[in-house]
Amino acid sequence: MPTDSVDRFLAALDPEHRDSIGAKPREEQERLAAAWERELEADTELDTLDELSPPAAEAEAARRVLDREV
């Protein structure tokens, strides 16, 4: 399991987004990973989902971060 926040963020993305975000500069990846971490920490709905399925909560938080970027 990846321990770096960027690696964890990339792992939470679907394959298409993983490739496109993976091609971005490291600084951009770090900015998105930080936003993803804040989303995981702040959203109480994700806390509940995290108890049921941590990967699902991480994927949902990643989707939300990318939706805000578009």
N, C-alpha and C positions, 0 to 999 in steps of 0.2 A: 504494500500500500504506500503510495507516495506521501512524503511528509512535507515537502515544499508546498506552500500555498498555491503557487502557479501550477505546479504539477497536479495538485488536487483539484483545482478549478478546471484545468483542461480535461482531467479524467471524468469530471461531472458533466461535461458537454456531450452533445450528440456528435457522431463522427464528422459530419459536415462542418459544424461550427468549430470543432476541435482543430480541424485542418486550417481553417481560415484564421482563427485566433492564434494558432501555433505559428503561423507565418508572420504575424505582427512583431514589431520590435519588443524586446524584453520589457522595456519601461511600460508599454501599453498593456502587456500581459499582466504585469505587476499591479497596475492601476485597476484593471478589471478583477483580478483576484482579490484585491483589497475590498472592492465594492461587493464582491461575492461573500467575503467573510462577514462584512457588516450586515448584509442581508440575512445571512444565517443567524447571526447573533440577535438581530432586532425583531425579527418576525415571529410572533408567538404561534401562528399557524404552522410554521416550519418546525417549531419545537415539538409540537404534537406529532407531526409527520416523521420527524427525526426519531422519535421513540418507536415508531412502527417500522420505519425503513430509512436508515441514514442515507443510503445512496439516492433514494427518491427525493428526500429533502434537499440534498446537495444539487441534484439535477434541476429541481424546481427553482432554487435560488439562482442557479446559473442562467436558466431561461429568463428569469425576471431581470437580471442584470443586462443580458443581451437585448431584451425588449426595450429597456430604457435607453440603450445606446443607439437604437435605430430611429 
